Amino acid sequence: MGDMPAFPPPPPVDDSALVDQDVIVGAELQGLLRTLIAVRMWVVPLLAVIAGVVVWSDPSPWRVWVLGVLVAVAVIASVLMELRARRTDLTLHAAGPNLVAMAVAQLTLITASGGVDSPILPIMLPMGLLTTVSMGRRPLTVGVLAVQIVGLAVLTSAQASGLAPVLDMPVLYGENGPPAPMVRVVVGTIVGVALVLSAAIGLHIRTRFVAMVDTGLHARAEQLATWRTSSRDLQALSGELAHELKNPLASIKGLSALVARDLTEQRTQERMRVLQAEVERMRGIVDEFLTFSRPLTPLSVSPVDLVALCERARRLHEGTGSHRRVQVTCGGTAPAVPGDVRKLLQVLVNLVQNAIVATAEGSQVEVVLSSDADQVFVDVLDRGPGVDPSVRDRAFEAGVTNKQDGSGLGLPISLAIARQHGGDLALLDRPGGGTIARLTLPRSSP
């Protein structure tokens, strides 16, 4: 049977290419920030309406100035942030200043609309939730919450002690007058505790979200590890299977050739020739499968004369072309490129062979060389029926073929070799009918 070949392990997967937890969380929170900006564009008009109602109810000069400046700043900031969001990607660094600005704006609006007695005092609660959900355990989170709690405590103390009567809005109290100091202390305390609880709930939501992402990433990592192990096993098994099949096929071919020498009956000789041809075809398929099952070996790079390489491929196909009455020609010029001459010849032979099979008898297959400042192009042109629409999008997938006796491995192997050289391989429609198989190679080392 011969010695078993040593199969190199598959190239390691670059774990840095895997999306980590911070990237996923950051992307989701970036979406949250964009939503926040969009919502704020609708909140600003509502803010203007509230400010108008407050000024109409109590047109004190200081209220007019404070609320007017607040609305103006809110409009300008919202428009600028919306324009920035359309031009560039937002980051979590942008969330901090936004949250601080929103906290200050809330406190200003609450202060100007009655302080602790303001009917819009509960709008502080969603702020605590939003801050911890978007920022997590960060110093800025503590800072935003401190601004809110300290501001609420100052308002409560000032109004409960009677030191800031200017904040009172008589329209809120009616005939009964301002609330008792203890009532204001209780209200301020309840809102402060609720603010802390909302922040805790937001932090819990974020923690659970991050834990879910982490669990998903670990599950995917385990699946990838299992897939890599299975892939290595399948690769080794397929390579060994292909290698084991090559030896008996070689023996069958040799024995059939010996038997054919001693045959005199014409019909039996024809059958033996068919047998030899089928064995040769099977060997070709096994060779392709063996090449496909192995990882690409490192390139043996040297200057490759593409003109000579094309001429060599043409000579190799003289017999096949003559049998099918298809002429193979080479034309054009191109500079030498760095590459592995053996692998590039393998690609060119495969492309020319496909072109000959696709081309009608009496036609011509052309191999044309050209280049530009950065790349060299090797075009193999045929006058066949063109790429079958049913396989066009999957032509370079393993096993996909429209040839009756094709393995579907030639094009995937050729594409892999082209990309290993830093180039590419594409199938294009040829004007007037047929296909152009275009091999693109860089003029400098890959």
Secondary structure, DSSP 8 states (H G I E B T S, - for coil): --------------GGGS--HHHHHHHHHHHHHHHHHHHHHHHHHHHHHHHHHHHHH---HHHHHHHHHHHHHHHHHHHHHHHHHHHS---HHHHHHHHHHHHHHHHHHHHHTTGGG-TTGGGHHHHHHHHHHHH-S-HHHHHHHHHHHHHHHHHHHHHHTTS-GGG--GGGTGGG-S--HHHHHHHHHHHHHHHHHHHHHHHHHHHHHHHHHHHHHHHHHHHHHHHHHHHHHHHHHHHHHHHHHHHHHHHHHHHHHHHHHT---HHHHHHHHHHHHHHHHHHHHHHHHHHHHS-------EEE-HHHHHHHHHHHTHHHHHHTT-EEEEEE----EEE-HHHHHHHHHHHHHHHHHHS-TT-EEEEEEEE-SSEEEEEEE--SS---TTTGGGTTSTT---STT--S-HHHHHHHHHHHTT-EEEEEE-TTSSEEEEEEEESS--
